[in-house]
Structures are given as structure tokens and as C-alpha cells.
Amino acid sequence: MSAREIDIHTLPSMLTALRLPSFHKLWAEIATRADTEGWPAARFLAVLAEFELAERDMRRIRRHLNEAQLPAGKTLATFDFKALPTLPRARVAALAAGDWLDGGGNLIAIGNSGTGKTHILCAIGHALIEAGHRVFYARTSDLVQRLQAARRDLVLEAALAKLDKFDLIILDDITYAHKDQAETGVLFELIARRYEYRSIAIAANQPFSGWDQIFPDKAMTVAAIDRLVHHASILEMNAESFRQRAAASNKRAQAETPPTTITDNQNEGDT
């Protein structure tokens, strides 16, 4: 086909058909600049391709962040590393790079309540999404209830298969809820299914010795912990609670604030 047989006025519809929205939006502006500056055709095409790829990447990140259901605002930029000096920033940065996801590595954050376990796991999850991975966050009790309902409806395999698409599942508050035998079974099935295949990140406020409240059957407790820690990075996050520290700081600030006094002029104006 020769150049004279191409109708340039059909270009917008062709770009729409090719699903190239950034090309469609920017080609005329970039073409004008290319003509003015005398760009070769290859540079003109490369610039448009860069814009298209960048926009696709942004759409992918937005889509995957939406499906991840991560709590808002919990990113590495908002985490207070100074308040937890036992957690090196460099180690967290390495985890955020995601190499540990290869082969289904796990991540376990253990510490007392209010030390930022959820924040750091979600922040790492956010960084992994930006790096191209798929992540899903849930409170353990909520996800267990969903899986138990799927078992009752005889669709547990389909529910677990949907979770397989995620490179990482973040299970928050795993040690809070006591679970019955049926719930314990679906949680163990999720852990066993992902072993050395897909990754799990867990926030727990109890050491492994206290996990018998999660899995009432001792053999199942041992088997679950064994699978989780086999290829795991463990973050020990015992420190003063962020919430308690913030409350104490507010209390001190209120105590140091002088009481409001009424001036003589104000008194006169009130009479």
C-alpha cells in the first residue's frame, strides 16, 4: 500500500480500533512538534509508544490497587521508621522489591498490638503492585468466613482458584479470632495450597507458641506453621504501640497548653 492510498482522517478511528488511547489523544500534538523540529519517523513513533506504555502501566496499577483492597494511606512513605528502630529501612526496601515471591516465599510480621504490622505489610503490598505483582488484602476472619461459605455452597475449589491469581495474599489479625474446626480447615487448606507456589503475608500479635488458638488441633498448628516459616522472612515488631504513643503525646500537649483566660476588655464587653 502506498502512502497516498492512506487517508489520514481515518487515523483516529484506526487508533481506537487498535485500543491505543494515548496515541489517539497525543498523536496530533506530537506530530506537530515532530514536524517543527524535524524528528525522524522512528523518534516520533518511539515517543508515542512511551506515552502509551506509561498510561497502560498507570491503568494497571489503579486496577490492581482497586482489587487489592489495601487500607488507604498505608505506604512506605507514611511509615514512621524512626519509631521502630529494630526494623531496618533497607530490609523493608528489599522486601518491597519482591524477589522473595519467587517460589512462594512468605512474610510474617509478629509483635504486640499497634506497632505497625498491618501498615508495613500493606506498604510492601502497595510497592509490589507498582512493581507489577498482584496482591490481595483481607482480615483473616473475613476471608475465612468467605471460604467457609464457599465450602457450604460446594464452590470452595473455585474460590481458592480465584485467589491463586494473586502473587501475595495479606492475612491481617490472624491471631485475634478463635475459629471452629470447619473454619480452621479452610484456613489450613489455603495455607497448604499456596505452599511453595504462591506467597502469604501474615500480621500476628502472638508468637508462634500462641497459635494454638488459631488451630485447636495441635498437629494442624504444627503443620501450618511449618509450611508458613519454611520459606519465610520474619519481622519482629515488638515496641510501644503507635496509638498509645500518640495518645500520650496528645495528653502531654493538652497538659502543657495554658488555660484560656478572659481579658479585662473582654469582661467589660460582656457586661
N, C-alpha and C positions, 0 to 999 in steps of 0.2 A: 504494500500500500504506500503510495507516495504522499508526501506532506500535504500537497494541495487537495487531496481527497478527504482530509480530516477537517471536520467542521469544529472549530474551537468553541463555538457556542454550546456544543453538546458536552463540553468538559465537566461542568458541574454535575450533570446527571450521571455521567460515567463515574465520577469520584464517589457519588452517593451509592451507585450500584456496587462499587468496589469496597464500600464501607471504609472510606478514608476521610473522616470528618475534618481533621486538621488540614489535610491537603485542600479540601473543599473551602475551608474558611480562609486559608492563608495564601493560596497559590497566586492570586491576582496581585496582592501586595508584594510578595516575594519576587514575582516575575517582573514587576515594575522596577524593583531595586536591582535585580539581576541585569535587566536591560540597561539601566542607567550606569551601572558600574562595570558592565562588560563581563559578567561571570560566564564561565564555560557551562555547558549544559549539565555536566556531572556535578558541579558545585550546587547549582540550582536544585537538582534532584536530591542531593545529599542533605541540604538544609531543610527541605520539606520533609524528608524521611525522618530526620532528627526530631522535628516538632511532632510528627505523627507518633513516633515511638514514645516520646516523653508523655504525651497525652494518654496513650494507651496504658502506660505504667501508672499514671495517676488514677485512671479509672479503675485499674486492677486493685490498687491499694485501697481506694474508697470502698470498692465492692467487698474485698476480703476483710477490711476493718468492720464493715457492717455485719457480715456473717459471723465474725469472731465474737461479738457481744462482749468485748472488753469493757470494764468500767471506765468511764470518761476521766481523762486527766491524769491517768497513771502511766507516765512515760519516764524515760531515763532523765530527761531534762528537769522533771519536777521531783525527783527523788533526792532526799537530803542525805548524801553520803557522809557528811560530817557528823551526823547524829548516830551513825553506825560505823565506827572506825574499823571494826573487825571484818567488814565486808569491802574488800579492795575494789575500787572502781575498775581496775584493769581486768580483774576476773569477770566482772559483770559484762564488760565490753566484749570479752572473748566468748562468753555465753550468748551474747546478742548476735554474734557473727553466725552462729547456727551450725558449726561443724559437728557438734555433738548429736545433732539429729540423725546423722548418717548411722544406720544400723539400729535405730530406735533407742538412742540414749535417753535417760530420764534426768529430771531436775527436781530436787526435793529441798524445800525451804522449811526449816524447823526452828521454832522459837516461841517465846511467850507472846501473848496477845498484844497487838498494837505496835509491833516492831517493823512493819513494812513488808511482810512476807507477800501479801497479795499485790502490793504496789510493785515490788521488784519483779515478780513473775509476770505480771501484766505488762510491765515496761519492756521486759525481754520479749514477750509475745508481740508487742507492738513493733519492735525493731525487726523481729523475724518476718513479720508481714511485709514491711518495707523492703526486706531483702528477697522477697519472692515466695515465702513459705505460707502455708495456710494454718491458721490457729483457731481454736475454739475454747472459750472460757465458760465455766459453769460452776455454781456451788455444787459440791458433791451430792448433797441431799436432793437437790432439784434434778440433777441428771439421773441419779439412782431411781427416783420416782418415775421419771420418764421411761427408763429402761424396764422397770418393773411393770409398768402399764403395757409396754410393748410385749413383754413376755405373756401377760394375761391375754393379750389380743392375738397371740401366736405370730407376732411380727418382730420378735427380738432380733433375729438374724438380719432383717432389713434395716433395723435401727442401728445395729452395730456396723453394718456395711456403710451406712451414711457417715458414720464417724471415722471410718477408715480413710476418707479423703483428706482429713486434717493431719498435717505433719506433727502437730502438737495439740494435745488436749490439756488445758489447765484445770485441775480439780482444786477448788478452794474449800477451806474449812473442813478438811476430811475427817478430823477427829472430834468435831462438835456433836454430830448426831449419832445416837445409838440406833443400830439397824437390826431388823429382824432377820431371820435366816434367809428368807426369799430375797431381801434387798442385798444382804451380804453376797448371795450367789451371783447376782447380776454385776455387782461391783468387781468381784473377783474375775468374772468372765471377761469384763472389759480389760482388766489389767493383764490377764493371761493372753488375750487375743492380740494385744499390742506389743507383747514381749518380743524384743529384738526385731520389731517390724515397724512400729510407729511409737512416737515419744509421748510421755506423760510428764507434766509438771505438777507438783503437789505442794500445797501450803498446809502445814500441820503445826498445831500448838502443843503437841505432845511428842516426846521422844518415842522411838520405835517400841520401847518397853511398855508404853501405854496404849499400843494399838490393839490390844485385846478387846477394847470397847468397840472397835470397828468391825472386827471379825471375831465373833464369840467362839468360833471353833478354833482351837489353838493351832491345829495343823494347817488350816487355811490362812491364819495370820502369818505363820512362818513362810508358807509358800508365796503369799502375796508380797511380803517384804523382800524375800529372796529375789523375786523377779524384778521388783522395783529398783533395788540397790545394785543389781548385778552390773549394770552399765549406767551408773548414776553419778551426777555431781550433786553434792550435798552442801547447802548453805546453812550454817548455824547462825541464827539471828536472835540470840537472846540479848536483850538490852532493855532499858527503860522504855515503857510504852510511849510512842509519839503522842497519843491522845492525853495520857496523864501528864506528860511534859508540857503540852500546850495548855492544859487546864491550870497547871501550877504557875505557868508564866502569866496567864491572864489574871490569876488571883493576885500575884505579886504586883502586876501593873495596876490593878484596882486599889491595892493597899497603898501604893506609892502616890496615887493621884490625890492631890489636896482637895478637901471638900469645897464645894461651890459656896461662895459667900455672897450675901446681898449687900451692895454698896449703899452709902448714905443717900446718894442721889436716887437710887432705885427705891429705897424706903420712902423718900419724900414723894416720889411719883406714885407710889401705891396708896398713899393716904388720901 
